[in-house]
Amino acid sequence: MNAETVRLQADYTQWADLRMFDAVAKLAPEAFLRDLGSSLKSVRDTVVHLVSAQAVWHGRWIGKPLPAMFDPAQFPDLPSIRARWEALWAELGPFLGSKSDADLAAGVRYRNFKGDEFAYSLGQLAMHLTNHSTYHRGQVTTLLRQLGAQPVATDFVLWLGMRNR
């Protein structure tokens, strides 16, 4: 795992998350909260899970592990979760951007919420964070379509093209 790849993926994740937030912002409040029978029920619950997981990983990496995932009920609307995301990435982006190849190769030990202990390199966990986010943005896309809303493209190659202009 090299630092340039991690920075590239982190930058892409921020961009794609912002595009997702913009698409979700067009939903009526009822649609944002509607239970669609998905694994995380609603658009709100899926977005909260995505942001929560990013916060969980960041907390583990900086030695301040969160005791649990965020409760979606604490985020009644998109601005509330987006504000939490913005505060998180104000720290997480620079954190990942500052890491060297050697930093990313270092092991990170953590316990999951069940108390099981794991160890992976920081680089591997950073790639997990970005992949996990992509997975859940894909779920949001499906939920938006089920609601008759217009999702946005967040393909990595689209971002690369925009970035390289």
Helices and strands as residue ranges (DSSP letters): H 3-24, H 29-33, H 43-61, G 72-74, H 78-97, H 101-105, E 107-111, E 117-121, H 122-146, H 156-163
